[in-house]
């Protein structure tokens, strides 16, 4: 589905700070900081911080792009000390630090898989990042997980989640990581970030994630539903066809449904017995649609009209339901 007319936001996930700063500078032509902020879904201080990078010396800009110099207060820190040791991170430590910033929380084993190295290597790199107060370990869960500190988040230009993360919230992130790693064995896969989905008009539930790969030169999007704490078996069809209530800050176009975006549905459950339960629920849902939309002799005109409306709904949802997959994914966390 194409974005609405006038939509100029791009995906900034893979942009380096200087690329983002130059993009903001182009948007700034003829606009105020507030207007640019509204266009990109950020506050004016964020836009101003990135525009300030363009006034730095080339050496400082290169330090920012490489992650050696934090985006926040870059000019102040550069003037204070051209190459401050406290701001320079070894490349491998920076690699882990950026990964943690991307994944929100991650286990040592998962980080080792993403970065293709041993767990001992990850522990060494994490110890250095932790000594610099960039990351912290949550040891109330097993295996313990790594997360950015407030200072670590500021250095990456990310907003820090000040609220406490519950074990269930952590587990969603960790299961999301685990599922991505399993898919990566067969190709290139990545998730659309929540803010990216907000900008497209969607408001995903906690357990809903969009995993993207490429097939025949086109994006192929899967709605991944993670049943990690035995969610109620609500009808998947209704989930697919529900109208999203988007954040007005990010989107003001037509109402969106998952069926406007996705190509398939995959349900992951952390209980082996639930695999059959989900499969039976899907089969029953398909039978129910077939039954309630069949026009029978003796139906009134109003009933026939209602069934025709349901038939249109069924035609949109049924192909996804028939190809929906259910799989078992072992739970990552044990709460202490």
C-alpha positions in Angstrom: 0.0 0.0 0.0 1.4 3.4 -1.0 1.7 6.1 1.6 -0.7 9.0 1.4 -0.1 11.9 -0.9 2.3 14.4 0.6 3.9 11.8 2.8 7.6 12.6 2.9 8.9 10.6 5.9 11.5 8.1 5.1 12.7 5.1 7.1 15.7 6.3 9.1 16.6 3.0 10.8 19.8 2.5 8.8 20.8 6.2 8.4 24.0 7.5 9.8 23.7 10.7 11.9 25.2 12.9 9.2 22.9 11.5 6.5 19.9 12.2 8.8 21.2 15.7 9.5 21.5 16.5 5.8 17.9 15.2 5.3 16.6 17.5 8.0 18.5 20.4 6.4 16.7 19.8 3.1 13.4 19.7 4.9 14.3 22.8 6.8 14.4 24.9 3.6 11.4 27.2 3.9 10.2 25.6 7.1 10.6 26.2 10.9 12.1 23.7 13.3 8.7 22.9 14.6 7.4 22.2 11.1 10.3 19.9 10.4 9.7 18.1 13.7 6.1 17.5 12.8 7.0 16.1 9.5 9.5 13.6 10.9 7.6 12.8 14.1 10.3 14.3 16.4 10.5 17.2 18.8 12.4 20.4 17.8 15.3 19.7 20.1 16.0 16.5 18.2 15.9 18.2 14.9 18.1 21.1 16.2 20.6 18.6 17.7 21.1 16.9 14.3 21.3 20.2 12.3 24.0 21.3 14.7 26.2 18.4 13.5 26.5 20.1 10.1 28.4 23.0 11.7 31.1 20.7 13.3 34.6 20.2 11.8 34.9 17.3 9.4 36.9 15.3 12.0 34.1 15.8 14.5 31.5 14.7 12.0 33.4 11.6 11.2 33.6 10.8 14.9 29.9 11.2 15.2 29.2 9.0 12.2 31.5 6.2 13.6 29.8 6.3 17.0 32.9 7.7 18.8 31.2 11.0 19.6 27.7 11.1 20.9 25.1 13.0 18.9 23.8 14.8 22.0 26.2 17.7 23.0 28.5 16.7 20.2 29.8 20.3 19.7 30.4 20.8 23.4 32.2 17.5 23.9 34.4 18.1 20.8 35.4 21.6 21.9 36.2 20.4 25.4 38.6 17.7 24.1 39.1 16.8 20.4 39.5 13.1 21.1 38.2 12.4 24.6 39.0 8.8 25.7 35.7 8.6 27.5 33.9 9.0 24.2 36.0 6.7 22.0 34.7 3.2 21.9 36.5 0.2 20.4 34.8 -0.9 17.2 33.7 -4.2 18.6 32.3 -2.7 21.8 30.5 -0.1 19.7 29.0 -2.9 17.6 27.5 -4.6 20.7 26.4 -1.3 22.2 24.5 -0.3 19.0 22.9 -3.8 18.9 21.6 -3.4 22.4 20.2 0.0 21.5 18.4 -1.5 18.5 16.9 -4.6 20.4 16.0 -2.8 23.7 16.9 -5.9 25.7 19.0 -8.9 24.7 20.6 -11.9 26.3 24.3 -12.7 26.0 23.5 -15.8 23.9 21.3 -13.8 21.5 24.0 -11.0 21.1 26.5 -13.7 20.3 24.3 -15.1 17.5 23.6 -11.6 16.0 27.3 -10.7 16.0 28.5 -14.2 15.1 31.0 -14.5 17.9 31.3 -16.5 21.2 29.4 -15.7 24.4 32.7 -15.1 26.2 33.6 -12.4 23.6 30.2 -10.8 24.2 30.8 -10.8 28.0 34.2 -9.1 27.5 32.7 -6.4 25.3 29.7 -5.9 27.6 32.0 -5.5 30.6 33.7 -2.6 28.9 30.5 -1.0 27.9 29.1 -1.5 31.4 32.2 0.0 32.9 31.6 3.2 30.8 28.0 3.3 32.2 26.5 2.7 28.7 24.6 -0.5 29.4 23.4 -2.3 32.5 22.4 -5.9 33.3 19.0 -6.9 34.7 19.8 -9.9 36.9 16.3 -10.4 38.4 15.6 -12.6 35.4 17.4 -15.7 34.1 19.3 -15.6 31.8 20.0 -12.0 32.7 19.6 -9.4 30.0 21.4 -6.3 28.8 19.8 -2.9 28.3 21.0 0.7 27.7 21.4 3.1 30.7 20.0 6.6 30.4 23.4 7.9 29.5 23.9 5.1 26.9 20.5 6.0 25.4 21.4 9.7 25.2 24.7 8.9 23.5 22.8 7.0 20.7 20.2 9.8 20.5 17.5 7.5 21.7 14.7 8.2 24.1 15.3 6.2 27.4 12.3 4.2 28.7 12.4 5.4 32.3 9.5 3.2 33.3 10.4 -0.2 34.8 10.3 -3.1 32.3 8.4 -6.0 33.6 9.5 -9.6 33.0 6.6 -10.1 30.5 7.6 -7.0 28.6 11.3 -8.1 28.5 10.2 -11.5 27.3 8.3 -10.1 24.3 11.5 -8.3 23.2 13.6 -11.4 23.8 11.1 -13.7 21.9 11.1 -11.2 19.1 14.9 -11.5 18.9 14.8 -15.3 19.1 12.2 -15.5 16.2 14.2 -13.1 14.1 17.4 -15.2 14.6 15.5 -18.4 13.6 14.2 -16.7 10.4 17.7 -15.4 9.5 19.0 -18.9 9.1 17.1 -19.0 5.8 17.6 -15.4 4.5 17.6 -11.7 5.3 14.8 -10.6 7.7 14.2 -7.5 9.8 11.4 -6.0 11.8 9.6 -2.8 11.1 10.0 -0.6 14.2 6.9 0.5 16.1 7.4 4.2 15.2 7.7 3.1 11.5 4.3 1.3 11.8 2.8 4.4 13.5 3.8 6.5 10.5 2.1 4.0 8.2 -1.2 4.3 10.2 -0.9 1.2 12.3 -1.1 0.7 16.1 0.3 -2.8 16.9 -0.7 -4.6 20.0 2.1 -5.7 22.4 2.4 -9.2 20.8 2.2 -8.0 17.2 5.3 -7.5 15.1 5.9 -7.1 11.4 8.8 -9.1 10.0 10.0 -8.3 6.5 12.0 -10.1 3.9 12.1 -10.0 0.1 10.5 -12.3 -2.4 10.9 -11.8 -6.2 12.3 -8.4 -5.6 9.3 -7.2 -3.5 8.9 -6.8 0.3 7.1 -9.8 1.9 5.6 -8.9 5.3 4.6 -11.4 8.0 2.4 -10.5 11.0 4.2 -12.3 13.8 2.0 -12.9 16.8 3.9 -14.0 19.9 1.9 -16.0 22.4 4.4 -16.1 25.3 2.1 -15.9 28.3 -0.9 -17.8 27.0 -2.9 -15.0 25.4 -6.7 -15.5 25.0 -7.6 -17.2 21.7 -9.4 -14.3 20.1 -10.4 -14.6 16.5 -7.4 -14.0 14.3 -9.7 -12.8 11.5 -11.0 -10.0 13.6 -7.4 -9.1 14.6 -6.5 -8.9 10.9 -9.4 -6.8 9.9 -9.6 -4.5 12.9 -9.3 -0.8 12.1 -6.3 0.7 13.8 -6.4 3.9 15.8 -3.2 5.6 14.7 -1.2 8.2 16.6 -2.3 11.6 15.2 1.2 12.8 15.7 2.5 10.3 13.1 -0.4 9.7 10.7 -3.5 11.4 9.4 -4.5 9.4 6.4 -7.1 6.7 5.7 -7.9 4.1 8.3 -5.6 1.1 8.1 -6.0 -2.7 8.7 -3.4 -5.4 8.9 -4.8 -6.9 5.7 -3.6 -3.7 3.9 0.0 -4.5 4.7 0.7 -8.1 5.4 1.2 -11.2 3.2 0.9 -13.9 5.8 0.4 -14.6 9.5 2.7 -16.6 11.8 1.7 -17.5 15.4 4.5 -18.5 17.8 3.6 -20.1 21.1 5.9 -21.0 24.0 3.8 -24.0 25.0 4.0 -27.0 22.7 0.4 -28.1 23.5 -0.8 -24.7 22.3 0.3 -25.4 18.8 -2.6 -27.8 18.2 -4.9 -25.5 20.1 -4.1 -22.6 17.8 -4.4 -24.8 14.7 -7.8 -26.1 15.7 -9.0 -22.5 16.5 -7.9 -21.4 13.0 -9.7 -24.3 11.3 -12.8 -23.6 13.3 -12.7 -20.0 12.4 -12.5 -20.8 8.7 -15.5 -23.2 9.0 -17.4 -20.5 10.9 -16.9 -18.0 8.1 -18.0 -20.5 5.5 -21.1 -21.3 7.5 -22.3 -17.8 8.5 -21.8 -16.4 5.0 -23.8 -19.2 3.1 -27.0 -17.7 1.9 -29.9 -20.1 2.6 -33.4 -20.5 1.3 -35.7 -18.5 3.4 -33.2 -15.8 4.4 -34.8 -12.4 4.6 -33.5 -9.5 2.4 -31.8 -7.9 5.4 -30.1 -11.2 6.4 -28.9 -11.7 2.8 -27.5 -8.2 2.8 -25.7 -8.8 6.0 -24.2 -12.0 4.7 -23.0 -10.3 1.6 -21.2 -7.8 3.8 -19.6 -10.6 5.7 -18.7 -12.3 2.5 -16.7 -9.3 1.5 -15.0 -9.4 4.8 -14.3 -13.1 4.5 -12.8 -12.7 1.0 -10.2 -10.3 2.5 -9.3 -12.3 5.5 -9.8 -15.9 4.3 -6.6 -16.2 2.2 -4.5 -15.1 5.2 -6.3 -17.5 7.5 -5.8 -20.4 5.2 -2.0 -19.8 4.9 -1.5 -18.9 8.6 1.2 -21.0 10.3 1.6 -21.9 13.9 5.0 -22.8 15.4 6.5 -23.6 18.8 9.3 -21.2 20.1 10.9 -22.1 23.4 10.5 -19.5 26.1 13.7 -17.4 26.7 13.2 -16.2 30.3 12.9 -17.9 33.7 11.8 -15.3 36.3 13.7 -15.6 39.6 
